[in-house]
Amino acid sequence: MRVLLALVAMLGVATATAWADHPGGLRSEGWSPLTTALVFGGLALLAGMLVIVIVSLLTRRRDGSP
């Protein structure tokens, strides 16, 4: 049982280092915090507007009165 636990722990460490951040040409620079906030804030606003449009289309009256 101890050998199995040790093997699982060693495999966990080996896979953790394999998926680590690679230096050199494989690594890309991250976004600045302002760019990240603007992009994801815009996506959240777009998702909210889409929900409002879908709800308004599903709940509108069909008889022609406002």
C-alpha positions in Angstrom: 0.0 0.0 0.0 2.8 2.4 0.8 4.5 1.6 -2.5 1.3 2.4 -4.3 0.9 5.7 -2.5 4.6 6.6 -3.2 4.1 5.8 -6.9 1.0 7.9 -7.1 2.8 10.8 -5.4 5.7 10.5 -7.8 3.5 10.5 -10.8 1.6 13.5 -9.5 4.9 15.4 -9.2 6.1 14.3 -12.6 2.9 15.4 -14.3 2.9 18.7 -12.4 6.3 19.6 -13.7 5.5 18.4 -17.3 2.6 20.9 -17.6 4.6 23.8 -16.0 5.2 27.1 -17.8 7.8 26.5 -20.5 10.4 29.1 -21.1 11.5 30.3 -24.5 9.5 30.3 -27.7 6.6 28.3 -26.2 5.8 30.9 -23.6 3.5 33.8 -24.6 3.3 37.1 -22.7 0.2 37.6 -20.7 -2.3 40.4 -21.0 -2.0 43.5 -18.9 -4.6 43.7 -16.1 -6.3 46.7 -17.8 -6.7 44.7 -21.1 -8.0 41.7 -19.2 -10.5 43.8 -17.4 -11.7 45.5 -20.5 -12.0 42.3 -22.6 -13.8 40.3 -19.9 -16.0 43.2 -18.8 -17.1 43.7 -22.4 -17.8 39.9 -22.7 -19.9 40.1 -19.5 -21.8 43.1 -20.8 -22.4 41.3 -24.1 -23.7 38.2 -22.3 -26.0 40.3 -20.2 -27.4 42.0 -23.2 -27.9 38.7 -25.0 -29.9 37.4 -21.9 -32.1 40.4 -21.9 -32.8 40.1 -25.7 -33.7 36.4 -25.3 -35.9 37.0 -22.3 -37.7 39.9 -24.0 -38.3 37.8 -27.1 -39.6 34.8 -25.2 -42.0 36.9 -23.0 -43.4 39.4 -25.5 -47.1 39.4 -26.2 -48.4 38.0 -29.5 -51.7 40.0 -29.8 -50.0 43.2 -31.1 -50.8 45.5 -28.1 -47.8 47.0 -26.3 
